[in-house]
Amino acid sequence: MNDVRKTDRRCFLAHGLAGAAGLGLAYTSIEEEILRAAVAEGKAQPASQTESVPPATRRPSEPLPGPLPTGKIGNVTISRLIIGGNLIGGWAHSRDLIYVSRLFREYNTEPKVFETLDLAMACGINTIQLDPACWDVIAKYNRHRNPPIQTIVCVPVIQDRAEMKRVIEQQVERGATCIYSHGGSTDSHFMNGGGLDALAQMLDLIHETGRPAGIGCHSLEVVKACEQAKLPVDFYMKTFHSDRYWSATPKERRQEFDWMRGNPSDHDANNDNMWCNNPEETAAFMKTVQKPWLAFKVLAAGAIHPQQGFAYAFRNGADFIVVGMFDFQIEMDVRLAIEALNKVGQRERAWYA
């Protein structure tokens, strides 16, 4: 059977956790299913007494044009370019190319992940955005590297306080540096009338651990609601990219939360091809938000060249950008990020990190 339709134990556990948590989602993305499965399984694997990790060997092939700038969230110093974890996990927004997720998983073997992280660290990237499903390989890497790579870990929005507390503490035990709500889970919760109570509860529980607490989302309406309610958000993980690429949803067909629903019967509707329907409005509103903004999907999942996408994000207010990168893309992306930051000059939104 084609692997994209396979129902495995992870997916079964994912649906079970969603039901137990009472989320009542009308739509569950593949990423969310894997995320919920990871937190449902939830047991850290003990380090093998015989495990071995090759020494770091990957370095930049040529000197970089300068150090990669950093910012701070709370007392955590973070590189302004953050490596995204989707490619390691094999989650690809690949439109209708059904083989891509499998290809990513086959390429990113454990040794390749270690090479990728070694090169990222050598180039100045000190943080990875992480789905809990990827913890095993990252935890193993960090046991053998000093300094370890920092982690910004997403968790699902869960109504039950005890379960939410368990999930958060689990991420802290594994080494989470910062914790935020998974964007798809946040959007699903919000568009189904979940309100802000569960988000406020999640932020409080994260703060109890001493970690910076964030809200992840694709919808600008989530940020607006959190700001209006003055929730104690330490940072926002919000999508941001221009709409100047071929597969962008036509403006007249864009609807709030359409990235969550998908409509394969309508060629002009959102079909895994756009995650920031209103970039101009997003940039304008984020000028009023005096908290760090980590922009993700800045390349519209590979549809925008990083030279344009990085400059667009930093120029329009992002404090950090989160970018999925293969090992062969890291050096170029770091150079382009340094170039974009050096050229951004005075921008309309202040730096909040």
Secondary structure, DSSP 8 states (H G I E B T S, - for coil): --GGG---HHHHHHHHHHHHHT---S---HHHHHHHHHHHH-------TT----------SS--SS---EEEETTEEEESEEEESHHHHT----TT-TTHHHHHHHH--HHHHHHHHHHHHHTT--EEEE-GGGHHHHHHHHHT-SS--EEEEEE---S-HHHHHHHHHHHHHHT-SEEEE-HHHHHHHHHTT--SHHHHHHHHHHHHTT--EEEEES-HHHHHHHHHTT---SEEEEE---S-STTS--GGG--TTHHHH--TT-TTS-SSS-S-S-HHHHHHHHTT--S-EEEE-TTTTTTS-HHHHHHHHHHTT-SEEEEE--HHHHHHHHHHHHHHHHH--S-SS----
